């Protein structure tokens, strides 16, 4: 598809069809990158601290270092359940036996 098109050359249906055709691969890749169901569950700081048996200060340090990803939602910070599980799995691999 050319970089510039003159829209008057196409019907609304043709334009809509082309938009869908161009966006579908992007949307499919985005939906694959974002978990659904239990994995998409957001946890509060208190929930994560309880799961990991750590203080809020330690959780903040891990978040600041990027070891576990927090997401700001309004004035709160939330953590995806799957991100916490991933952190636990990585921690097990780093732990000496």
C-alpha positions in Angstrom: 0.0 0.0 0.0 1.4 3.4 -0.9 2.4 5.9 1.8 -0.2 8.4 0.6 -3.6 7.6 -0.7 -6.4 9.8 -1.9 -9.4 8.6 0.1 -12.0 9.8 -2.4 -10.8 7.0 -4.7 -12.1 4.3 -2.3 -15.5 3.4 -0.8 -15.9 3.4 3.0 -16.0 -0.4 2.8 -12.7 -0.6 1.0 -11.1 1.8 3.5 -12.4 -0.2 6.4 -11.2 -3.5 4.9 -7.7 -2.1 4.3 -7.5 -0.7 7.9 -8.5 -4.1 9.3 -6.1 -5.9 7.0 -3.2 -3.6 8.2 -4.1 -3.7 11.9 -4.9 -7.5 12.3 -1.3 -8.7 12.5 -0.5 -5.9 15.0 -3.5 -6.7 17.2 -2.8 -10.4 17.1 0.8 -9.9 18.2 -0.4 -7.5 21.0 -2.9 -10.0 22.3 -0.3 -12.8 22.4 2.0 -10.5 24.4 -0.7 -9.7 27.0 -1.8 -12.5 29.3 -5.5 -13.3 30.1 -7.3 -15.1 32.8 -5.5 -15.8 36.1 -2.1 -14.6 34.6 -3.6 -11.2 34.0 -4.7 -10.8 37.6 -3.3 -7.6 39.2 -1.9 -7.9 42.8 -1.5 -5.1 45.3 1.8 -4.4 47.0 0.5 -6.1 50.2 -0.5 -9.2 48.2 3.0 -9.5 46.6 4.8 -8.9 49.9 2.8 -11.7 51.4 3.4 -14.0 48.5 7.2 -13.3 48.6 7.5 -13.0 52.4 9.2 -9.7 52.1 8.8 -6.1 53.3 7.3 -3.3 51.3 10.8 -1.7 51.3 12.4 -4.8 49.7 9.6 -5.0 47.1 10.1 -1.3 46.3 13.9 -2.0 45.8 13.2 -4.9 43.5 10.7 -2.8 41.5 13.1 0.1 41.3 15.9 -2.2 40.0 13.6 -3.7 37.4 13.7 -7.2 38.9 10.0 -7.3 39.2 7.8 -5.0 37.2 5.2 -2.8 38.9 2.5 -0.9 37.0 1.1 2.4 38.2 -2.6 2.5 38.0 -3.8 5.8 39.2 -2.1 6.4 42.5 -1.5 2.7 43.1 1.2 0.3 42.0 0.0 -3.1 40.9 1.9 -6.2 39.9 0.8 -8.9 37.4 0.4 -12.3 38.9 2.5 -13.8 36.1 5.3 -11.3 36.7 5.5 -12.3 40.4 5.6 -16.0 39.4 8.4 -15.3 36.8 10.4 -13.5 39.6 10.0 -16.5 41.9 11.2 -18.9 39.1 14.2 -16.7 38.3 15.0 -16.4 42.0 15.0 -20.2 42.3 17.5 -20.5 39.4 19.8 -18.0 41.0 19.7 -19.6 44.5 22.6 -21.7 45.5 21.7 -25.4 46.2 
